[in-house]
Amino acid sequence: MEKCKHTIIFLMILFVVFPNYAQALKVVIDAGHGGKDPGALGVNGLKEKDVNLDISLKVRNILEERGHEVILTRESDIYISLQDRVKFTNQQNADLFVSIHANAHHDPSVKGSLVIYYNNQYPDEDYPASKAMSTLTPYSRTLAQSVLNELIGEAGTKDLGLMSKAVYVARMGSIPSILVETAFLSNEEDAAKLFEESERQKMAIGIANGVETFVPITFWDALDHWAITSIIRLQDNDLIYGYNNSYEPNRSLTRAEFLAMMDRIFYFTSDKSPENEQETHEPLDNLSDDQNTPISEEETESTQENDLSDQDNRNHEQNNSNTDLNETNEKESTSVLSSKFDSNKQTKIETNDFKDLSTDHWAFEIIQEAVNKGYILGYPDETIRPNEPISRAEVSVIFNRIWNENEMTATEETFSYEDVSEEKWYAESIYLLKELSLLNGITESTFGPERNMTRAELAVMVDRFLY
């Protein structure tokens, strides 16, 4: 009884702090065609409009039984224009839109299932998309892949993959939207499946299962950001959770946040393992009360996703000069402080000696273990500065230090940044990450070692390393 009480309290907290995590989905299901528009005609006499409606009703029943709210664009054999379907959907304040169809092809041997979504990387000048759908491409694609995986898993149809296409209902809405092509009415085997009520039920279960995996959008402030693909992938893998339904991609990353992410990847805290990871500490993005790092006033103008190119399509926030969390900035370095930077001459400092790190800090245990293992060192003034921004140079050095299995060294050809000469204390780490395509420069010729690392840059770097 006591355990149940705690569970209820926990769910209430989730609902208040992260409302999208605790609420059921609201889904618009669109049965394609209808009324005067029969759609495709099957080799066995089936009309697509009837198949679409039957599967749509089944999907609705399954999702409603599981506690979700479902709205149908049509519940009977009536004609609705594409424009009215989208207009109706936009009025529902729903989480996602799924249009259900059956397919046809002039070649009767073609069979299988595919899912269509709008991809902003392949725009069609003749069929422009709404501004919202261009932004929502990563979410629509994630939904499309999930539904396709579950559909072919349940129905046993051939996997024809995802298709980027500017169909009206997938490009003109305001929420993540997909169009599901369940099977081919022009193929005897597929048409036979669509004819059987039990097979249509399997398809409905697959679609419903795929829909259920969709996580309502929490990072509205990152939808049109160049790093959105990486941010979504890390969110899907529970590596980032956001804060107050936002990610703040352009905000400078703090030292504590960086170490927390490193702990999630490398499990360096003493009681950490992949099995108990989520029980050990607060998420990376749960900021402590005393973290007052301002959000940048500059915003990225690019709507393109990041594809292995950190230097493209970004406007970073204004950067302040940094000194190293582990080492002093080169300009301030004295012979004594330089020795503290040498990884072979690290001086262990007890965490409770740091004047600016209290035991109730959300990352206290992580920082303490990082110090104990020699990954980071404090400052001569007995501070560790957990809530201050961390520079790109610092990130490079600390990452390589924690990733101690890496025995690679950068080649001479890699040493090409105008602002990172070979004698710099961070040069080897920066050029190694460049060679591994984990962290590129801010331009082709500059790295920006003293610039603050942003949360978006960290997301892309971790995404590249893990996936």
Summary of the structure (lengths in Angstrom):
residues: 467
radius of gyration: 26.1
end to end distance: 41.9
largest distance: 86.2
contacts: 1541
relative contact order: 0.10
helix: 40%
strand: 10%
